[in-house]
Structure formats: structure tokens, C-alpha cells
Amino acid sequence: MTGVSSMPRTRMMTAATNWPVDPFRPHVQVRVLLESLADHPRLTPEAVKAMEGLRSNTIKKKYPLPAKILKPASMPLHYTRLVEAFEKSAQGIARPWWKIFFNVW
């Protein structure tokens, strides 16, 4: 631990161990990046604070998206279906071929 103060390093390592695993990119994980940043000699408390802000969705809570953006008039269920598709894909559930063929959701 050369040059890295223990408090930011400890906070970064704690966040790295609590970071969720990305099921879509198993070979590229944010956890590994955070663990390597924890050992960086120029790790600053500001960097740790920024990472904790990402983890807690600070910006999303401070600036929530309006309903007009989340549910556009042309396709109001687009983002809802997109999130649902990602969640099902992470579980290994695919859309049936006939829904894809007939473009049915």
C-alpha cells in the first residue's frame, strides 16, 4: 500500500465487493476495475465519492426523468419492454420465435 491512504482504499474495496455482477459481460466486470483503482497510488477521496454516487444513483434521484421521456407518445411501452427484455435475458428466458416473427410483444 504505497502512497494510498487507507480510508479511500477501504471505501473503494468495500464498494468493489458490493458491486453487482454484470450477467451480459462476464469477462468485463466493474468490480475488477474498482479493485485495481483501490490500489492506485493517486486515489483521491473525490474519486471514491464519485464512484459511490454512481452506486447510489445520486444523479438519477436529483434529476429524475419526466414521464414524457420515459413514455414517448409514439411508443409508450418501449422502455418498459426494453427493461423487461433485459431482465428476462439475464434469466436466460428468450422470446418465442413466433413473437419475434410477428413482432408481437
NUGUKE-537231 format. One record per residue (C-alpha): residue in one letter; x negated, y negated, z negated; residue number from 1. Coordinates in nm, 4 decimals. Each point is the difference from the previous one (the first is absolute). Example, Ala and Ser with C-alpha at 12.3 -4.5 7.8 and 13.67 -1.06 7.14 Angstrom:
<rs>
<vonu=a | X=-1.2300 | Y=0.4500 | Z=-0.7800 | rovex=1>
<vonu=s | X=-0.1370 | Y=-0.3440 | Z=0.0660 | rovex=2>
</rs>
This chain:
<rs>
<vonu=m | X=0.0000 | Y=0.0000 | Z=0.0000 | rovex=1>
<vonu=t | X=-0.2468 | Y=-0.2590 | Z=0.1170 | rovex=2>
<vonu=g | X=0.1339 | Y=-0.3509 | Z=0.0083 | rovex=3>
<vonu=v | X=0.3677 | Y=0.0927 | Z=-0.0309 | rovex=4>
<vonu=s | X=0.1701 | Y=-0.1160 | Z=-0.3170 | rovex=5>
<vonu=s | X=0.1962 | Y=0.2787 | Z=-0.1642 | rovex=6>
<vonu=m | X=0.3386 | Y=-0.1740 | Z=-0.0323 | rovex=7>
<vonu=p | X=0.0723 | Y=-0.0574 | Z=0.3738 | rovex=8>
<vonu=r | X=-0.1523 | Y=0.3388 | Z=0.0800 | rovex=9>
<vonu=t | X=0.2235 | Y=0.1732 | Z=-0.2534 | rovex=10>
<vonu=r | X=0.3111 | Y=-0.1776 | Z=0.1264 | rovex=11>
<vonu=m | X=-0.0882 | Y=0.0873 | Z=0.3613 | rovex=12>
<vonu=m | X=-0.0623 | Y=0.3674 | Z=-0.0843 | rovex=13>
<vonu=t | X=0.3295 | Y=0.0175 | Z=-0.1913 | rovex=14>
<vonu=a | X=0.1846 | Y=-0.1448 | Z=0.2971 | rovex=15>
<vonu=a | X=-0.1802 | Y=0.2379 | Z=0.2356 | rovex=16>
<vonu=t | X=0.1090 | Y=0.3044 | Z=-0.1975 | rovex=17>
<vonu=n | X=0.3609 | Y=-0.1271 | Z=-0.0111 | rovex=18>
<vonu=w | X=0.0194 | Y=-0.0879 | Z=0.3710 | rovex=19>
<vonu=p | X=0.2473 | Y=0.2246 | Z=0.1874 | rovex=20>
<vonu=v | X=-0.1233 | Y=0.2483 | Z=0.2576 | rovex=21>
<vonu=d | X=0.0842 | Y=-0.0786 | Z=0.3625 | rovex=22>
<vonu=p | X=0.1579 | Y=0.3135 | Z=0.1511 | rovex=23>
<vonu=f | X=-0.0331 | Y=-0.1305 | Z=0.3580 | rovex=24>
<vonu=r | X=-0.3779 | Y=-0.0560 | Z=-0.0086 | rovex=25>
<vonu=p | X=-0.1494 | Y=0.2627 | Z=-0.2311 | rovex=26>
<vonu=h | X=-0.3539 | Y=-0.0687 | Z=0.1268 | rovex=27>
<vonu=v | X=0.0198 | Y=-0.3776 | Z=-0.0710 | rovex=28>
<vonu=q | X=0.1063 | Y=-0.0889 | Z=-0.3531 | rovex=29>
<vonu=v | X=0.0092 | Y=-0.3397 | Z=-0.1702 | rovex=30>
<vonu=r | X=-0.1018 | Y=0.1762 | Z=-0.3207 | rovex=31>
<vonu=v | X=-0.3430 | Y=0.0824 | Z=0.1443 | rovex=32>
<vonu=l | X=-0.0496 | Y=-0.3630 | Z=0.1078 | rovex=33>
<vonu=l | X=0.0918 | Y=-0.1301 | Z=-0.3456 | rovex=34>
<vonu=e | X=-0.2337 | Y=0.2464 | Z=-0.1693 | rovex=35>
<vonu=s | X=-0.2883 | Y=-0.1140 | Z=0.2197 | rovex=36>
<vonu=l | X=0.0881 | Y=-0.3667 | Z=-0.0635 | rovex=37>
<vonu=a | X=-0.0090 | Y=0.0661 | Z=-0.3745 | rovex=38>
<vonu=d | X=-0.3719 | Y=0.0789 | Z=0.0315 | rovex=39>
<vonu=h | X=-0.0771 | Y=-0.3024 | Z=0.2161 | rovex=40>
<vonu=p | X=-0.2522 | Y=-0.2343 | Z=-0.1673 | rovex=41>
<vonu=r | X=0.1944 | Y=-0.3147 | Z=0.0961 | rovex=42>
<vonu=l | X=0.3406 | Y=0.1128 | Z=-0.1249 | rovex=43>
<vonu=t | X=0.1825 | Y=-0.3050 | Z=-0.1339 | rovex=44>
<vonu=p | X=0.3023 | Y=-0.0342 | Z=-0.2269 | rovex=45>
<vonu=e | X=0.1747 | Y=-0.1818 | Z=0.2867 | rovex=46>
<vonu=a | X=-0.0369 | Y=0.3084 | Z=0.2222 | rovex=47>
<vonu=v | X=0.1454 | Y=0.2184 | Z=-0.2741 | rovex=48>
<vonu=k | X=0.2869 | Y=-0.2438 | Z=-0.0483 | rovex=49>
<vonu=a | X=0.0728 | Y=0.0020 | Z=0.3757 | rovex=50>
<vonu=m | X=0.0038 | Y=0.3798 | Z=0.0040 | rovex=51>
<vonu=e | X=0.2346 | Y=0.0104 | Z=-0.2997 | rovex=52>
<vonu=g | X=0.2254 | Y=-0.2477 | Z=0.1802 | rovex=53>
<vonu=l | X=0.0188 | Y=0.2373 | Z=0.2957 | rovex=54>
<vonu=r | X=0.0853 | Y=0.2877 | Z=-0.2299 | rovex=55>
<vonu=s | X=0.2791 | Y=-0.1866 | Z=-0.1805 | rovex=56>
<vonu=n | X=0.1497 | Y=-0.1622 | Z=0.3143 | rovex=57>
<vonu=t | X=-0.0456 | Y=-0.3497 | Z=-0.1435 | rovex=58>
<vonu=i | X=0.0453 | Y=-0.1782 | Z=0.3339 | rovex=59>
<vonu=k | X=0.3059 | Y=0.2084 | Z=0.0888 | rovex=60>
<vonu=k | X=0.1606 | Y=-0.0992 | Z=-0.3304 | rovex=61>
<vonu=k | X=-0.1023 | Y=-0.3647 | Z=0.0311 | rovex=62>
<vonu=y | X=0.1164 | Y=-0.0377 | Z=0.3619 | rovex=63>
<vonu=p | X=0.2828 | Y=0.2492 | Z=0.0624 | rovex=64>
<vonu=l | X=0.1106 | Y=0.0561 | Z=0.3575 | rovex=65>
<vonu=p | X=0.3437 | Y=-0.1385 | Z=0.0881 | rovex=66>
<vonu=a | X=0.2788 | Y=0.2334 | Z=0.1140 | rovex=67>
<vonu=k | X=-0.0153 | Y=-0.1515 | Z=0.3512 | rovex=68>
<vonu=i | X=-0.3473 | Y=0.1439 | Z=0.0454 | rovex=69>
<vonu=l | X=0.0711 | Y=0.3336 | Z=-0.1687 | rovex=70>
<vonu=k | X=0.3257 | Y=0.0514 | Z=0.1914 | rovex=71>
<vonu=p | X=-0.0240 | Y=-0.1693 | Z=0.3413 | rovex=72>
<vonu=a | X=0.3303 | Y=-0.0520 | Z=0.1796 | rovex=73>
<vonu=s | X=-0.1067 | Y=0.2076 | Z=0.3003 | rovex=74>
<vonu=m | X=-0.0880 | Y=0.3116 | Z=-0.2077 | rovex=75>
<vonu=p | X=0.1045 | Y=-0.0367 | Z=-0.3641 | rovex=76>
<vonu=l | X=-0.1057 | Y=0.3532 | Z=-0.1013 | rovex=77>
<vonu=h | X=-0.3392 | Y=-0.0014 | Z=0.1736 | rovex=78>
<vonu=y | X=-0.2216 | Y=-0.0466 | Z=-0.3064 | rovex=79>
<vonu=t | X=0.2171 | Y=0.2236 | Z=-0.2186 | rovex=80>
<vonu=r | X=-0.0342 | Y=0.2791 | Z=0.2541 | rovex=81>
<vonu=l | X=-0.3710 | Y=-0.0645 | Z=0.0352 | rovex=82>
<vonu=v | X=-0.0602 | Y=0.0367 | Z=-0.3739 | rovex=83>
<vonu=e | X=0.2194 | Y=0.3100 | Z=-0.0085 | rovex=84>
<vonu=a | X=-0.1966 | Y=0.1522 | Z=0.2890 | rovex=85>
<vonu=f | X=-0.3329 | Y=-0.0626 | Z=-0.1773 | rovex=86>
<vonu=e | X=0.1282 | Y=0.1556 | Z=-0.3229 | rovex=87>
<vonu=k | X=0.1304 | Y=0.3081 | Z=0.1810 | rovex=88>
<vonu=s | X=-0.3187 | Y=0.0279 | Z=0.2025 | rovex=89>
<vonu=a | X=-0.2071 | Y=-0.0053 | Z=-0.3190 | rovex=90>
<vonu=q | X=0.2100 | Y=0.2936 | Z=-0.1226 | rovex=91>
<vonu=g | X=-0.0534 | Y=0.1848 | Z=0.3297 | rovex=92>
<vonu=i | X=0.3609 | Y=-0.0397 | Z=0.1186 | rovex=93>
<vonu=a | X=0.0254 | Y=-0.0831 | Z=0.3717 | rovex=94>
<vonu=r | X=0.3005 | Y=-0.1219 | Z=0.1973 | rovex=95>
<vonu=p | X=0.1708 | Y=0.2770 | Z=0.1952 | rovex=96>
<vonu=w | X=-0.0787 | Y=0.0090 | Z=0.3718 | rovex=97>
<vonu=w | X=0.3574 | Y=-0.0807 | Z=0.0968 | rovex=98>
<vonu=k | X=0.0000 | Y=-0.3216 | Z=-0.2074 | rovex=99>
<vonu=i | X=-0.3181 | Y=-0.1090 | Z=0.1743 | rovex=100>
<vonu=f | X=0.1364 | Y=0.0976 | Z=0.3431 | rovex=101>
<vonu=f | X=0.3332 | Y=-0.1794 | Z=-0.0430 | rovex=102>
<vonu=n | X=-0.1541 | Y=-0.2855 | Z=-0.2027 | rovex=103>
<vonu=v | X=0.2284 | Y=0.0707 | Z=-0.2951 | rovex=104>
<vonu=w | X=-0.0984 | Y=-0.1052 | Z=-0.3503 | rovex=105>
</rs>
